[in-house]
């Protein structure tokens, strides 16, 4: 299951860009609060015990200075009183930026890019958080790794969903 606060356009797109590239972390915290509300309305929170942000590769993290998904996840986890494990999933391969790629190229770009980073996944209901769901390639690869790691169930929440690529 995947849910988003809204479409990746207009004010929401502008806010994500200010947060992600303008380093306006306070906007990410507001969006994390809004995601927590969406999660509460969409699932039985008691079926989930762990929130995991989509990880950035260490080189991209150094370049950007923060992981936008981790800011969103930390805020949502705090509000929902769920455990946060930003190390449960790791990006093991530095992938090319996907902004100009089509769906097939995105899928190939992220194949094998993620791995489990610890032992907190087996038997748990997991909520994965990211900023934008475009084609779903990144999220699907993350979910594939978590399901192979014996996650009980996985739900995905993002701030925005791209309309169509």
C-alpha positions as CSV (number, residue, x, y, z in Angstrom):
1,X,0.0,0.0,0.0
2,X,1.3,3.5,-0.8
3,X,-0.3,6.8,0.1
4,X,0.7,10.4,-0.5
5,X,-0.4,13.7,0.9
6,X,-1.0,15.1,-2.5
7,X,0.2,15.5,-6.1
8,X,3.7,16.6,-6.9
9,X,2.7,20.0,-8.3
10,X,2.0,23.6,-7.3
11,X,2.6,24.7,-3.7
12,X,3.4,21.1,-2.5
13,X,6.1,20.8,-5.2
14,X,7.5,24.2,-4.2
15,X,7.5,23.3,-0.5
16,X,9.4,20.0,-1.2
17,X,12.0,21.8,-3.3
18,X,12.5,24.4,-0.5
19,X,12.9,21.7,2.0
20,X,15.1,19.4,0.0
21,X,17.3,21.8,-1.9
22,X,16.8,25.0,0.1
23,X,17.6,23.2,3.3
24,X,14.5,24.5,5.0
25,X,14.3,21.6,7.5
26,X,11.4,23.2,9.3
27,X,9.2,22.6,6.3
28,X,10.2,18.9,6.4
29,X,9.1,18.8,10.0
30,X,5.7,20.3,9.1
31,X,5.3,17.7,6.3
32,X,6.4,14.9,8.7
33,X,3.5,16.0,11.0
34,X,1.1,15.9,8.1
35,X,2.4,12.5,7.1
36,X,1.7,11.2,10.6
37,X,-1.9,12.4,10.3
38,X,-2.2,10.6,6.9
39,X,-0.7,7.4,8.4
40,X,-3.3,7.6,11.3
41,X,-6.1,8.0,8.9
42,X,-4.9,5.2,6.5
43,X,-3.8,2.3,8.6
44,X,-4.2,0.8,12.1
45,X,-0.9,2.2,13.6
46,X,-0.9,-0.7,16.1
47,X,-0.1,-3.1,13.2
48,X,3.2,-1.3,12.7
49,X,6.2,-1.0,15.0
50,X,8.9,0.5,12.9
51,X,9.4,3.5,10.6
52,X,12.2,3.5,8.0
53,X,13.2,6.4,5.8
54,X,14.4,5.7,2.3
55,X,18.2,5.9,2.6
56,X,20.5,8.1,0.7
57,X,23.9,6.9,-0.4
58,X,26.7,8.3,1.8
59,X,28.1,10.4,-1.0
60,X,24.7,12.0,-1.7
61,X,24.1,12.5,2.1
62,X,27.5,14.4,2.3
63,X,26.5,16.5,-0.7
64,X,23.0,17.4,0.5
65,X,23.9,17.6,4.2
66,X,20.8,15.7,5.4
67,X,18.4,12.9,4.3
68,X,15.0,14.5,3.6
69,X,13.2,11.2,4.1
70,X,14.9,10.8,7.6
71,X,13.6,14.2,8.7
72,X,10.1,13.3,7.6
73,X,10.4,9.8,9.2
74,X,11.8,11.2,12.5
75,X,9.0,13.6,12.9
76,X,6.3,11.1,12.0
77,X,7.8,8.4,14.3
78,X,7.9,10.9,17.2
79,X,4.2,11.9,16.7
80,X,3.0,8.3,16.3
81,X,5.2,6.9,19.1
82,X,6.8,4.3,16.8
83,X,10.4,3.2,16.7
84,X,12.6,4.8,14.0
85,X,15.4,2.8,12.5
86,X,17.2,4.8,9.8
87,X,19.9,2.1,9.6
88,X,17.5,-0.8,8.9
89,X,17.8,-0.2,5.2
90,X,20.9,1.1,3.5
91,X,21.8,2.2,0.0
92,X,24.7,0.1,-1.0
93,X,25.2,1.5,-4.4
94,X,25.3,5.1,-5.4
95,X,22.7,5.6,-8.1
96,X,22.4,8.3,-10.7
97,X,19.9,11.1,-10.0
98,X,16.6,9.9,-11.5
99,X,15.0,13.3,-12.2
100,X,15.4,13.0,-16.0
101,X,15.0,9.2,-16.3
102,X,11.9,7.3,-17.6
103,X,10.3,4.5,-15.7
104,X,12.4,1.7,-17.2
105,X,15.7,3.5,-16.6
106,X,14.6,4.3,-13.0
107,X,13.9,0.6,-12.4
108,X,17.3,-0.4,-13.7
109,X,19.0,2.4,-11.9
110,X,17.9,1.3,-8.4
111,X,18.0,-2.5,-8.9
112,X,20.3,-3.9,-6.2
113,X,20.9,-0.5,-4.7
114,X,19.4,-1.4,-1.3
115,X,20.2,-3.9,1.4
116,X,19.2,-4.6,5.0
117,X,21.3,-2.7,7.4
118,X,20.4,-4.6,10.6
119,X,18.2,-7.2,12.2
120,X,15.2,-5.0,13.2
121,X,13.0,-6.0,10.2
122,X,11.9,-9.7,10.6
123,X,8.3,-10.1,11.8
124,X,7.6,-6.4,12.0
125,X,5.1,-4.1,10.4
126,X,7.1,-1.4,8.7
127,X,6.2,2.0,7.4
128,X,8.6,3.4,4.7
129,X,8.7,7.1,4.3
130,X,10.1,9.2,1.4
131,X,9.4,12.7,0.0
132,X,8.2,11.9,-3.6
133,X,6.8,8.8,-5.2
134,X,7.4,9.2,-8.9
135,X,7.4,5.9,-10.8
136,X,7.6,3.7,-7.7
137,X,11.0,2.2,-8.7
138,X,12.8,3.2,-5.5
139,X,10.0,2.4,-3.2
140,X,9.4,-1.0,-4.9
141,X,13.1,-1.9,-4.6
142,X,13.1,-0.9,-0.9
143,X,9.9,-3.0,-0.3
144,X,11.4,-6.0,-2.1
145,X,14.5,-5.9,0.2
146,X,12.3,-5.5,3.3
147,X,10.0,-8.4,2.3
148,X,13.0,-10.6,1.6
149,X,14.1,-9.7,5.1
150,X,10.9,-11.2,6.4
151,X,9.0,-8.0,7.2
152,X,5.4,-8.9,8.3
153,X,4.0,-6.0,6.2
154,X,5.1,-2.8,4.6
155,X,3.2,0.4,4.0
156,X,4.6,3.4,2.1
157,X,3.9,7.1,2.8
158,X,5.2,10.0,0.8
159,X,4.6,13.7,0.8
160,X,3.8,13.8,-2.9
161,X,3.0,11.5,-5.8
162,X,3.9,12.4,-9.3
163,X,0.8,12.5,-11.5
164,X,2.3,10.6,-14.5
165,X,5.7,10.2,-16.1
